[in-house]
Structures are given as structure tokens and as C-alpha cells.
Amino acid sequence: QVQLVESGGGLVQAGGSLRLSCAASRSIFSTINWYRQAPGKQRELVASITSGGSTNYVESVKGRFTISRDNAKNTVYLQMNNLKPEDTAVYFCATFPMIHPWGQGTQVTVSS
């Protein structure tokens, strides 16, 4: 069973940047999604990247977040720039379709 491990979160001030990583235990040739869940809110799809490199973003992060993948390293990245307090959440990655349990995620906290 494949495992995905998220890392790279932290505490930053508004306007700052973070790069999240999603490391897979083996090669994955499928779409990878990044989600986030803020306290008291439902999990939200933030960005996705297909095996061919096509990307999609939720409107609220367009122009600020960039998803990319390095298939040689079995890793997907989420570069987050110009962070806002409303980006504060636990961020998760997952395959689509999902073939593994949810990971623990990585906490991103943006202070105003």
C-alpha cells in the first residue's frame, strides 16, 4: 500500500512563503491533490496535478500557489507565496483516486 507523507509546514507572517512536500513511498502515476482543512471547516481541495503535469487550483489560491511534481523523487510540491491568514490550515496530499489512508498532514499557520 502506498503511503504519502506531508512536510514543510510552519508558522509564517502574512506575505511570507512556504513550500510543502508530499513524499510517496513508491512511484505514483496518477493525479495528486493537495487539500487543506481549517478548524471547524470541511476539507477543501486546493490544487491538483495530473501525471502529465496539468494543474488546477481553487480560485482563492490562483496566482499565489504552484503545484509541481518530481517523478524521479516520487514527490509533489506545493509552493505557497503571499500567504494570508485565511490559508491557515492542516494541509494534506492524496492520490486521485485515493488508494491510501489520509496522512497526518502538515500544519500551516499564517499570522497577521
C-alpha positions as CSV (number, residue, x, y, z in Angstrom):
1,Q,0.0,0.0,0.0
2,V,1.4,3.4,-0.9
3,Q,2.0,5.9,1.8
4,L,2.1,9.7,1.4
5,V,3.9,11.9,3.9
6,E,3.4,15.6,4.1
7,S,6.0,18.0,5.4
8,G,7.2,21.6,5.2
9,G,4.5,23.4,7.2
10,G,5.3,26.1,9.8
11,L,4.5,29.5,11.2
12,V,4.9,32.4,8.9
13,Q,3.8,36.0,8.7
14,A,1.3,37.2,6.2
15,G,3.0,37.8,2.9
16,G,5.5,35.0,3.5
17,S,6.2,31.8,1.7
18,L,6.4,28.1,2.4
19,R,7.0,25.0,0.3
20,L,5.2,21.9,1.2
21,S,6.3,18.4,0.1
22,C,4.4,15.2,-0.4
23,A,6.7,12.2,-0.5
24,A,5.3,8.9,-1.7
25,S,6.7,5.5,-0.7
26,R,6.8,4.4,-4.3
27,S,6.2,5.7,-7.8
28,I,2.7,7.0,-8.4
29,F,1.5,7.7,-11.9
30,S,-1.8,9.4,-11.0
31,T,-3.2,12.7,-10.2
32,I,-2.1,14.1,-6.8
33,N,-4.2,16.5,-4.9
34,W,-3.4,18.9,-2.1
35,Y,-6.2,19.6,0.4
36,R,-6.5,21.7,3.5
37,Q,-8.7,21.7,6.5
38,A,-9.1,24.7,8.8
39,P,-10.5,24.4,12.3
40,G,-14.3,23.9,12.1
41,K,-14.3,23.7,8.4
42,Q,-14.6,20.9,5.8
43,R,-11.6,19.7,3.9
44,E,-11.0,21.7,0.8
45,L,-9.3,20.7,-2.5
46,V,-6.6,23.4,-3.1
47,A,-4.6,22.2,-6.0
48,S,-4.1,19.2,-8.2
49,I,-1.6,17.9,-10.8
50,T,-2.0,15.1,-13.3
51,S,0.6,12.6,-14.3
52,G,1.2,14.7,-17.3
53,G,1.7,17.8,-15.4
54,S,-1.6,19.6,-15.9
55,T,-2.6,21.7,-12.9
56,N,-5.7,23.1,-11.3
57,Y,-6.3,25.4,-8.4
58,V,-9.1,26.6,-6.2
59,E,-9.9,30.3,-7.1
60,S,-8.7,31.6,-3.7
61,V,-5.0,30.5,-4.3
62,K,-4.6,31.1,-8.0
63,G,-1.6,33.3,-8.7
64,R,-0.1,32.5,-5.2
65,F,0.3,28.7,-5.0
66,T,2.1,26.5,-7.5
67,I,1.9,22.7,-7.5
68,S,4.6,20.7,-9.2
69,R,5.9,17.1,-9.2
70,D,9.3,15.4,-9.4
71,N,8.5,11.9,-10.5
72,A,12.2,10.8,-10.1
73,K,11.8,11.6,-6.4
74,N,8.2,10.4,-6.0
75,T,7.5,13.9,-4.6
76,V,4.8,16.5,-5.2
77,Y,5.4,20.1,-4.0
78,L,3.1,23.0,-3.2
79,Q,4.9,26.3,-3.3
80,M,2.8,28.9,-1.4
81,N,3.6,32.6,-1.8
82,N,2.0,35.7,-0.5
83,L,0.4,33.7,2.3
84,K,-2.7,35.1,4.0
85,P,-4.2,34.3,7.5
86,E,-7.1,32.5,5.8
87,D,-4.6,30.0,4.4
88,T,-4.1,28.7,8.0
89,A,-5.0,25.0,8.0
90,V,-3.6,21.5,8.1
91,Y,-2.5,20.6,4.5
92,F,-2.9,17.0,3.2
93,C,-1.9,15.3,0.0
94,A,-3.7,12.4,-1.6
95,T,-3.8,10.4,-4.9
96,F,-6.8,10.5,-7.1
97,P,-8.4,8.1,-7.0
98,M,-7.5,7.7,-3.4
99,I,-5.6,4.4,-2.8
100,H,-4.3,5.0,0.7
101,P,-5.3,6.3,4.1
102,W,-5.1,10.0,4.9
103,G,-1.7,11.1,6.3
104,Q,-1.2,13.3,9.3
105,G,-0.9,16.4,7.2
106,T,1.3,19.4,7.9
107,Q,0.2,22.5,9.8
108,V,0.5,25.9,8.1
109,T,-0.2,28.9,10.3
110,V,-0.1,32.4,8.9
111,S,-0.1,35.3,11.4
112,S,-1.4,38.7,10.5
